[in-house]
Amino acid sequence: MTQSVVVQVGQCGNQVGCRFWDLALREHAHVNKKGVYDEALSSFFRNVDLRNDGGSCGVGGKIENLKARAVLVDMEEGVVNEILQGPLREVFDSTQFLTDVSGSGNNWAVGHMTYGSAYREQIVDKLRKTAEHCDCLQCFFLIHSMGGGTGSGLGTRVLSMLEEEFPEVCRIVTSIYPSAEDDVITSPYNSILAMKELTEHADCVLPIENQALVHIVNKIKHMSHCGKPGSVIKTDTTVMSGQGGLSRAEKPFDTMNNIVANLLLNITSSARFEGSLNMDLNEIAMNLVPFPRMHYLVPSLTPLYTLADVSVPPRRLDQMFSDAFSKDHQLIRADPKHSLYLACALMVRGNVQVSDLRRNIER
């Protein structure tokens, strides 16, 4: 089994990351009833025995203290302090955090040049320490926003550090793009400057647009209110709500962030759990990137909510395949049907027959 490290930069990156860790723990708790530290858990968590001076426990033993394989960076303390005081505080320790007090003032250059140079050594040190805890490090997931100063500026600086320090390890970046109604006046400039860095240094970028997330959240709410028979929506699903798990009352952006967290959980599920047709994370970049700089993938998610019944009838499965190509289900608002698909990957989770897949791919 391989391990991955999540690097969260800036306010948005840390808020999405917080939802990711919450949902990942819930997903593993749902599957892992015996409390054993198995290979699936080891991909994103290490098992630490605090009595043994913080040494790691091997796979197969009892879960002692789970620590996320993560590095959290932000140039103001607010969000990180919330995480430290919140229900997820046990999952991180102080060596994984790096904060400042003044913030980057929504300025790409301050994040990239000023803080990037000032904190370079410390960031690299934290990345190395996290990587040393992995037996077989396969991938770095960087989560950041394109509109703010820390996310765009320092986030892309961290990306170039990853390329320098770990050239062999795959770098998959989840970038949250600002919407047209963004309240940060400098966000278009920050986004353009960050795009250049993403094109140079990332292996794969999953661009996600704020406006598309708002649209999807509204669509889910509409579905849950006028519930059609046969599409029962649990109100406490991983997409709909932050409650019922490790979180307190839901924050305004939690539902939007849950969608991004779900995307990451689904992409990594085959690296974590066993399955008949599992794929490797490296295969995403290998099969979907035709030329090194053309690595921006359009992410799409279906169903947008968790269905109450687990076994999916063929009719609904066919609908899900059609939805995957509909622009309403994409996390970035574009219409690729007017252009050309150079490559396309369909990842299916759950109990689905290969015959159903073949039929749909031909269709």
Secondary structure, DSSP 8 states (H G I E B T S, - for coil): --EEEEEEEHHHHHHHHHHHHHHHHHHHHHH--S-B--HHHHTTEEEEEGGGTTEE--TTSB--EEEESEEEEESSSHHHHHHHHSTTGGG--GGGEEE-SS--TT-HHIIIIIIHHHTHHHHHHHHHHHHHT-SSEEEEEEEEESSSHIIIIIHHHHHHHHHHH-TTSEEEEEEEE--TT-S-TTHHHHHHHHHHHHHHH-SEEEEEEHHHHHHHHHHHHHHHHT--TT--B-SSSTTT-STTTT--S--TTHHHHHHHHHHHHHHHHHHHS--TT---HHHHHHHH-SSTT--B---B-SSSS-BSSSS--HHHHHHHHHHHTSGGGBSS---GGGS--S-------SS--HHHHHHHHH-
